[in-house]
Amino acid sequence: MTKDSPPAGMDTKGPSMGRSLGRRLEVRMLVLALLIAVVLSFLSPFFLTRSNIFNMLDQSVVIGIVAVGMTFVILTGGIDLSVGSVAGLTGIILGLSLQHMSIPLAMLVAVAAGGGIGLLSGLLINLFGLAAFVVTLGIMAIGRSLAYIFSGQQSISTIPEAMQNIVYTNVFGIPSNVLFLLVLYALAWAYLTYTKGGRTIYAVGSNKEAARAAGLSTLFYSVLPYVLSGALAAVAATFSISQLLSADPLMGNAMELDAIAAVVIGGASLYGGRGSMIGTLIGVFIMVMIRNGLNLMGVSPFWQGSAIGTIIIVALLVERLVSSRVNR
């Protein structure tokens, strides 16, 4: 074995094959998204109106930001069930901080708190070998509890009106929150595609032991996704609070379900090593279109949970069938 050759058992074609498969999945998901848009445009004459399109883009921001962090986590073969409660807790932290600090500093405190919670989860999972499902479920319960305690079981409505500038400022005719979402996805895509860190994240998800044997920093790149997930949950909470001018301890309830669904619909494997930011973005748009279409058709919001749950199960089934065919 030469100095630069991979260790025995390391699949050198795995990441490239995963990205190739990911591109094919992205094309299929894009076709599906267009098909859904066409069907919903026939079911509701309001669906493809300019105002509703901008409304859907606006609705995509919060869940889209959280889905970026969830994509990083799932690529490593992990899961983060705490993002909703982290958004609620950091939203309360932001609301309380705004009473004593400037807006930029309060936002920094909230994002740092989210990143710190993610760091705790990542270390418990990857340093001590605890199950990601159990750890993030525990963090979810703790986060929601602390959000109620810190807020005194009530919403914080003393949010400065200047916070709305974060959302309602237009840049070249594009709302600033939508522009932020697109730039965030572009940066995350570039990181995963062109950097050593991005390739390491794919390698950790594909075969962590082989990646460690190859000399890659598996601990750092296994913990980093959880830090990003927590920090981005706080960023999502910031945009939500900027729109509503209110911080509620219930913020982010069931957000983890939507984020995981968007990532899986976008073609990522819950076993790790396969997925992309483009696929996740398409998944987010599909989720938002379905919810928006159901609302326009007057479908009860209680049925929407059933629709999203069904989508997750079907997406997982399709992913398993595709994986089985590829591995033959």
C-alpha positions in Angstrom: 0.0 0.0 0.0 1.5 3.4 -1.0 1.6 6.4 1.3 -1.4 8.1 -0.4 -3.5 5.0 -0.9 -6.6 4.5 1.3 -6.7 1.9 4.0 -8.1 -1.5 3.4 -11.9 -1.5 3.4 -12.2 2.2 2.5 -14.5 2.6 -0.5 -12.9 5.2 -2.7 -15.9 5.4 -5.0 -18.5 5.8 -2.3 -18.6 9.6 -2.0 -18.6 10.1 -5.8 -21.2 7.5 -6.3 -23.3 9.1 -3.5 -23.1 12.5 -5.2 -24.0 11.0 -8.6 -27.0 9.3 -7.1 -27.8 12.5 -5.3 -27.9 14.4 -8.5 -30.3 11.9 -10.0 -32.5 12.2 -7.0 -32.4 16.0 -7.2 -33.6 15.9 -10.8 -36.5 13.6 -9.8 -37.4 15.8 -6.8 -37.3 18.9 -9.0 -39.7 17.2 -11.5 -41.9 16.2 -8.5 -41.9 19.7 -7.2 -42.9 21.1 -10.6 -45.6 18.4 -10.9 -47.0 19.3 -7.5 -47.0 23.0 -8.5 -49.0 22.3 -11.7 -51.5 20.1 -9.8 -52.0 22.7 -7.1 -52.4 25.5 -9.7 -55.4 23.6 -11.1 -56.8 22.9 -7.7 -56.6 26.5 -6.6 -56.6 29.5 -8.9 -54.7 31.5 -6.2 -51.7 29.2 -6.0 -49.5 30.7 -8.8 -50.4 34.3 -8.1 -47.5 36.6 -7.4 -48.6 37.3 -3.9 -48.9 33.6 -3.0 -45.5 32.8 -4.6 -43.8 35.4 -2.4 -45.9 34.1 0.6 -44.5 30.6 0.0 -41.0 31.9 -0.3 -41.5 33.7 3.0 -42.8 30.6 4.6 -39.8 28.6 3.4 -37.3 30.8 5.3 -37.6 29.5 8.9 -37.9 25.8 8.1 -35.3 26.2 5.3 -32.7 27.5 7.7 -33.3 24.7 10.2 -33.1 22.2 7.3 -29.6 23.3 6.5 -28.3 22.3 9.9 -30.4 19.1 9.8 -28.8 18.2 6.5 -25.3 18.4 8.0 -26.4 16.2 10.9 -28.1 13.6 8.7 -25.1 13.4 6.3 -23.1 12.1 9.2 -25.7 9.5 10.0 -27.0 11.4 13.0 -30.4 13.0 13.9 -31.3 16.1 15.8 -34.8 16.0 17.4 -34.0 19.1 19.5 -34.1 21.8 16.9 -37.7 22.9 17.6 -37.1 23.3 21.3 -33.7 24.9 20.7 -35.5 27.5 18.5 -38.1 28.1 21.2 -35.4 28.4 24.0 -33.1 30.7 22.0 -36.1 32.7 20.9 -36.9 33.4 24.6 -33.2 34.2 25.2 -33.3 36.6 22.3 -36.4 38.3 23.6 -35.0 38.7 27.1 -31.6 39.9 25.8 -33.3 42.6 23.7 -34.5 44.2 26.9 -30.9 44.9 28.0 -28.7 44.8 24.8 -28.6 46.1 21.3 -30.2 44.0 18.5 -26.9 42.7 17.0 -25.5 41.7 20.4 -28.8 40.1 21.5 -28.8 38.1 18.2 -25.2 37.0 18.8 -26.1 35.8 22.3 -29.0 33.7 21.0 -27.0 32.2 18.2 -24.1 31.4 20.6 -26.6 29.7 22.9 -28.0 27.6 20.1 -24.5 26.6 19.0 -23.5 25.8 22.6 -26.5 23.5 23.0 -25.6 21.8 19.7 -22.0 21.4 21.0 -23.3 19.7 24.1 -25.4 17.3 22.0 -22.5 16.6 19.6 -20.0 15.8 22.4 -22.4 13.5 24.3 -23.1 11.6 21.1 -19.7 11.4 19.6 -17.3 11.6 22.6 -19.3 9.4 24.9 -21.0 7.2 22.3 -24.6 8.0 23.4 -27.4 7.4 20.9 -28.2 10.6 18.9 -32.0 9.8 19.1 -31.9 9.6 22.9 -29.6 12.6 23.5 -31.4 15.0 21.2 -34.8 13.8 22.6 -33.5 14.6 26.1 -32.2 18.0 25.0 -35.6 18.6 23.3 -37.4 18.1 26.7 -34.9 20.2 28.6 -35.0 23.0 26.0 -38.8 23.2 26.0 -38.9 23.2 29.8 -36.3 26.0 30.1 -38.2 28.1 27.5 -41.2 28.0 29.8 -39.2 28.7 32.9 -37.2 31.6 31.4 -40.3 33.2 29.9 -42.5 32.8 32.9 -45.0 30.7 30.8 -45.9 33.7 28.6 -44.9 35.3 25.4 -42.4 38.2 25.3 -43.9 41.0 23.2 -41.5 43.8 24.0 -39.6 43.3 20.8 -38.2 46.4 19.2 -39.9 47.3 15.9 -36.5 47.7 14.3 -36.2 43.9 14.3 -38.7 43.9 11.4 -36.0 45.4 9.2 -34.3 42.0 9.2 -37.3 40.5 7.3 -39.0 43.3 5.4 -36.1 45.1 3.8 -35.9 44.4 0.1 -32.6 43.9 -1.8 -33.1 44.2 -5.6 -36.8 43.5 -5.1 -36.1 40.3 -3.1 -37.1 40.2 0.6 -33.9 40.1 2.8 -35.0 37.0 4.6 -35.5 35.1 1.3 -32.1 36.4 0.0 -30.5 35.2 3.3 -31.9 31.8 2.8 -30.6 31.5 -0.8 -27.1 32.8 0.2 -27.0 30.3 3.1 -27.8 27.4 0.9 -25.3 28.5 -1.7 -22.6 28.7 1.0 -23.5 25.3 2.5 -23.6 23.7 -0.9 -20.1 25.1 -1.8 -18.7 23.9 1.6 -20.0 20.4 1.1 -19.0 20.2 -2.5 -15.6 21.9 -2.7 -13.9 21.7 0.8 -12.1 19.1 2.6 -14.5 19.5 5.5 -17.4 18.8 3.3 -15.8 15.7 1.9 -15.0 14.6 5.5 -18.6 14.9 6.5 -19.7 12.6 3.6 -16.9 10.2 4.6 -18.0 10.1 8.2 -21.5 9.3 7.2 -20.4 6.7 4.7 -18.0 4.8 6.9 -16.8 6.5 10.1 -14.2 3.9 11.0 -12.7 3.9 7.6 -12.6 7.7 7.7 -10.8 7.6 11.1 -8.3 5.1 9.7 -7.6 7.4 6.8 -6.5 10.1 9.3 -9.6 12.3 9.0 -10.8 14.4 12.0 -13.9 12.4 12.6 -14.7 13.7 16.1 -14.5 17.4 15.0 -16.6 16.8 11.8 -19.1 14.6 13.8 -19.7 17.4 16.4 -19.6 20.3 14.0 -23.0 19.5 12.4 -24.8 19.6 15.7 -23.2 23.0 16.5 -24.4 24.3 13.2 -27.8 22.8 13.7 -28.2 24.5 17.1 -26.9 27.8 15.8 -29.1 27.8 12.7 -32.2 26.9 14.9 -31.4 30.2 16.8 -31.1 32.1 13.5 -34.5 30.7 12.3 -36.0 31.8 15.6 -34.6 35.3 15.1 -36.3 35.6 11.7 -39.6 34.3 13.2 -39.5 36.8 16.0 -38.6 39.6 13.6 -41.9 38.9 11.7 -44.1 38.4 14.7 -42.4 40.9 17.1 -43.1 38.3 19.8 -41.1 35.4 21.4 -43.2 32.5 22.4 -42.0 29.4 24.4 -44.0 27.3 22.1 -42.1 28.5 19.0 -40.6 25.7 16.9 -43.1 23.1 18.1 -42.8 20.1 15.7 -40.2 22.0 13.7 -37.9 18.9 13.8 -40.6 16.9 11.9 -40.7 19.4 9.0 -36.9 19.7 8.9 -36.3 16.0 8.8 -39.1 15.5 6.2 -37.5 18.2 3.9 -34.1 16.6 4.1 -35.4 13.1 3.4 -37.7 14.2 0.6 -34.6 16.0 -0.9 -32.9 12.6 -1.3 -30.7 12.4 1.8 -30.2 9.0 3.5 -30.9 8.7 7.2 -28.1 6.2 7.3 -25.6 9.0 6.3 -23.2 9.6 3.5 -25.8 10.7 0.9 -27.7 14.0 0.4 -27.2 17.5 -0.8 -28.2 21.1 -0.1 -29.9 21.4 -3.4 -32.0 18.4 -2.7 -32.9 19.8 0.8 -33.9 23.1 -0.7 -36.2 21.3 -3.2 -37.6 19.3 -0.3 -38.3 22.5 1.7 -40.2 24.0 -1.3 -42.2 20.7 -1.7 -43.1 20.8 2.0 -44.2 24.5 1.8 -46.1 24.0 -1.4 -48.1 21.1 0.1 -48.9 23.0 3.3 -49.8 26.1 1.3 -52.0 24.2 -1.2 -53.8 22.4 1.6 -54.5 25.8 3.3 -55.8 27.3 0.0 -58.1 24.3 -0.5 -59.5 24.8 3.0 -58.1 21.5 4.4 -58.1 21.3 8.2 -54.7 21.9 9.7 -55.2 18.8 11.7 -55.0 16.7 8.5 -51.8 18.4 7.5 -49.8 16.5 10.1 -51.1 13.3 8.6 -50.0 14.5 5.1 -46.5 15.3 6.3 -46.1 12.0 8.2 -47.2 10.1 5.1 -44.7 11.9 3.0 -41.9 11.0 5.4 -42.8 7.3 5.4 -43.2 7.2 1.6 -39.8 9.1 1.1 -38.1 6.6 3.5 -39.6 3.7 1.6 -38.5 5.1 -1.8 -35.0 5.8 -0.4 -34.7 2.2 0.9 -35.8 0.7 -2.4 -33.4 3.0 -4.3 -30.5 2.1 -2.0 -31.3 -1.6 -2.4 -31.1 -1.4 -6.2 -27.9 0.7 -6.1 -26.2 -1.8 -3.8 -27.0 -4.9 -5.9 
